[in-house]
């Protein structure tokens, strides 16, 4: 793996703060269109077998930019898990409520996350995935989340064809209604760590990650130390923010290969 495809300290810190990272790989000409056409032609959802029905999806996962992000966040021995799913939002389909995947038993350490691949451009009218940056450490029962509407700071993933959105497994997400005449395709993959880090697996610069706190920049910080300390995507109170910072630091130390 070439170092140019690995993430840097600021990228890792932003993932720990926001819970997502977008990769826009330069895929072979026509690959996105081929995948989208094959999805359009499917009569039934094959579930976990979507990569058997559309084997070209492996070309996306094998792209160096995609693998570089996975290695950076999960280590060189990361696993593509057997569970994957094709989400096809038909024209006229309504919204999906806010939720967190899996059970309400959360692991604050970064050991697994989702990869969401979009083979077509996604517009606001197509029912994009909507995420809430910074919610990955906030456990909430699904029945309670179903009562929420718009949330301050939510981000619709209106992305270009070929984008892979890596999202923390526990990040709050849902979808908007599809008000367009087009199907909205998304393939969800699940990745997990197979061994603990003994050292950083990204492009790590010890000097950048240990810069002193800059109380003037705060939200505009660009180095890992200040991003972890000051970025506050939800705009939470000071008492909440110090708890978030503690979890971020625990994750950072874990990825650095220190005892959690």
N, C-alpha and C positions, 0 to 999 in steps of 0.2 A: 504494500500500500504506500503510494507516494505521500509524503508529508503535506503536499499542497491540497489534498482532499480531506485531511484531518481538521477538526475544529480547533479553535484557539481558546485561551483562558476566558476571554470575554464571552465567547459563544457558550461555553460550559456554564459560566455564571448566569447568563441570561436564561438558559434552559432551567436552571435551578430556581430562578426567580419567577419566570413566566410560565414554565411548564410546557413549552412547545418550541420547535425549531423547524423552519421551512427549508427544504432543499429543492433546487430547480436544476436537475441534471440535464446535460445536453445529450438527449437520447437520439438514437439513429433516426434519420428522416423516415417518417411514415409509421414509426412504431406506435405512437399514441393513437393514430387513426386506425391502425390495424386492430389494436386492442379494443377500442371503442366500437368498431364495427362488429367484432365477435361478440361483445357484450349485448349489443343491440339485437343480435340474431338468437340469443338464448331464450328458450321458451320457459325454462325453469331455473331456479336458483340452485346451483350445485353445492352451496355452502362451503365446507372446508375444501372441497374438490375444485374450487374455482381455478386453481393453477393447473389442474389437469384439463379443464375445459378450455382455458386460455393460457397455454404454456409460455407465451411471450411475456407474461408478467414477470418471469424470472429474470428477463433482461433488465427490467427496472431495478429489481433488488440487487442485481450483480453490478450495477453501474458504480464506478469508483467513488463518485460523490455521495451516493447512498451508503455504500459500505464504509466510507470514511466517517460519516456521522455516527453510524452504528458502532464502529470500533471505538470512536472517541468517547461515547457515552456508556457502552456496555463491555468494552474490552474485545480483544481480537478473537476470542472464542465464543462470541455471542451466538445465540441460537434463534433461528427462524422457527417459531412454534407451529404446530400443526393446525391450530385454529386460525382461520382467515375467512373473510366474508365479503360478498359483493352486495353493496347497498345501492339499489337502483330506485331513485325517487322519480316516480312517474309524474307527468304534467297533471296539475290539479291536486297532487298529494298535499296533505296538510303538514303542519309543523310537528316536530318531535320534541317532547318535553325535555327540560334539563335533566341530566342524570350523570352518574358515575358508573363506569362499567364494573362488572363483577359484584362481589359481596361487600357488605359494609365492614370489611376487615382490612384496613389499609396498612401498607408498608411504606414508611416515610423515606426509606433508602431507595436509591435509584437502581432497581433490579429488573424492571421490565417496563416497556412502554409500547405504544401503538405507532404504526406507520400507515398513514392514509394517503393512497395514491389516486390522483384525479387524471384520467386520460383525455379530458376535454377542458377547455376554458370554462370556468365557473363564474357566472354572473350573479348579481344580487337576486335576480328574478328566478333563478334555478333551484332555490332551496338549499343554499350552501350550509355546510357544517358551521356551527357557531360555537366558539370556545370562550371561556372566561379566564384570561391569564391570571395566574396567582392563586387559583383555587385548589391546586393539586394536593395541598396539605389540609384541606378542610373537608372533613367527612360529614355528609349530610344524607339522611334517609331519602330514598327516592320519592316517597309519597309527599314529603314536605317540599322537595324541589319541584314537583309537578305543579305546585301552586304559584311558582315564580313566573314572571313575564320577562320583560327586558331587564338586563342587569348592567349597571354602570361599568363600562370598560370592556364589555363583550366585543369579540372580534369575529366577523364573518369571514370564512376562508374563501374569499373570491380570488381564486388563484388561476394561473395559466396552465394550460395542458402540460402534463408531465410532472407537476409538482408533487412531492412527497412531504406531507406534514407529519413530523414526529411529535407526538403528544404524550405527556406523562399519563400513565394508565389511569390515574385518579382525577385528571383534569375534568372540571365540569364542562359538559358539552350537550348540544342538541342540534336541531336543524330548523331552518325556516321553511315555510311552505313553498312549493314549486309553482310559481305563477307563470312560468314560461311554457312554450309548446314543445320543449325538449326534455328528454330523459336526463337526469343527473346521475352520473356513475361515480362511485367511489369504492375502492377495494381496501378493506381493512386487514392489516397484518399485525401480528403480535410477536414481539421480540423479547428475549430475556437474557440476563447474565448467567453464565455457567460457572464462573469463579470470581472470587474477590480480587480487586486490583492490588498489586503490590507497588505500583507506581502509576503516574498519569499515563493514559493511553491516547492523549491528544497532543497537539503542539503546545507544550507547556513552557512558559517563561517564568522562572522563579522570581525574577525582579518585578515583572508586571503584576504578579499575583500577591506581592507583599508590599505594594505601595501604601503610603500613609493615607489615612482618611482625609478626604477633601470636603470639608463642611460647606464650601461655597457651591460646588457643582451638584452634589447629591444626585438628583434624577438624571442629570446630564452626564454622569460618570461613564467612562469608557473602559476602565480597567476592572479586573475581576474583583479585587478587594472592595472597591467602592460600589460596584454593582450589587454585590452581595449585601453590603451594609445599608445602602440608601434606596435602591429601587423599590417602589411600593405600588404595583400596578392596580391594586384594589383601593388604594387610598385609605387604608385602615388606620385605626388609632395607634398611638404610640405603644400602648400596652399589648395590642395585638401584633404590632410590627416586631417587637423584640422577640416574640415567640417564633414568628416566621424566620427571623434572622438566625435564631438558634438551630432550627431545622436545616436551613440552607448550609450553615457551617458544618453541621454534622454530615450532610451529604458531600460537601466539598472535601472534608477530611477523608471520608470513606472512598471517594474517587481518587484521592491522592495516594491511597494505599495505607492510610493510618487506621488504627483500631477504631471501630465505630462505637 
